[in-house]
Amino acid sequence: MVNLHDCQKQSALDTTGISIWGRISIAVGFMGTLFIANFFLAIIPNNLQGQQLHMASKIGFAGIAFGLIGLIRRKDKLSLIGVIYSFILIIFPVAFWVIGTFIEALINTL
């Protein structure tokens, strides 16, 4: 006799528990967000200029690694959210620099 519960897809996301890898991925992403916030708000004054945005993007790679480990070991939503959050951290500095350069070039042509 075949049990219908056993025939369900194994790739469904687990919503019953939270893995430690997902928590670490979110925490690492939050650290990158703090770097970005410090760049814009100058909470801790320093002379690193654009390095804070660059560090946020590098931290995003670590967050993706931790999130992917969580997705491989236990497919849960928190790990997936951590991967998406870290991916946004990687994309944000590049988009900021490209859009900022475009706006500066547009202003200088006027």
N, C-alpha and C positions, 0 to 999 in steps of 0.2 A: 504494500500500500504506500502511495506517495503522499507525503505531507506537503500541503501547499505552502506552508511557512518556509520550508527548505528550498522551494523553487524560486523564491524571490531573488531579485538581483542583489549581488553582494556589494555593488558599487554605491548603494544608497548611503547618504550621509547619516552618521550616527548623531542623534540628538539627545541621547540619554545621559551622556557624561561629557566631561570636559578634560581633554588631555593636557598634560603639562607642556607639551610642545606648542600647542596653540596659545597657552598663556605666555610662554616665553616669546613667541612670535609677536603677540600684541604688545608685550612690554618693550621689546626691541624697537618696534615701530613707534611707540610712544616716546622713546628716547630720541629718535630721529625727529619727531614732531617738536620736541623741546629745542633741538638745535635750530629748526626753522623759526620757531617763535622767538628765540633769542636773537636771531638775525634781524627780524623785523622790529622787535620791541626793545632791543638792547637791555634786557633784564640784567645780564652780567656784562658790563662793558669790557670789550677787548678789541684788539686790532687785527683780528683774523679776516675781516672783510668777507669775501665770498667763500671762505673755507667751511663755514658752518653749513651752508647749503650743500657743498660737496660732501661733507661728512654725513649728512642726512641721507644722501643717495647711497653712500657706501654701507651705511647701517641697514638700509633697505635690503641689500643683498643678503645680509645675515638673517634678517627677518624672514625673507623668502625661504632660505635654507631650513630654518627651524619650522616654518609652517609646512613645508613639503615633507619633512620628516614626520610631522604630526598627521598629515594626510595619508602618507604611505602606511604608517603603523595603525592608525585608527581614523577612519574617515569621519571627522566631526566638523561641525560648522565653524567653531572657533579657529581651527587651523586654516580653513578656507578664508575666513575673514582676515586673519593675519597675513596670508599671502597677498590678498587684494590690497590691504592697507600698506604693506611693504612695497608693492608694485607702484602704488601711487606715490610713495616717498621717493622712488627712483625716478619717476617721470616728472615730478613737480619741479625740481631745480632746473632741469633741462628746458622745460616749458617756460619757466620764469626767465631764464637767460635769453631764450629765443624771442619771446614776446617783448621783453624789455629792450632788446637790441632793435627789434622791428619798430617799436614805438619811438625810440631815440632817433633812429634814421628818418622816420616820418616827421618828427618834430624839426630835425635839422634841415630838411628840404623845404620847409615852409618859410 
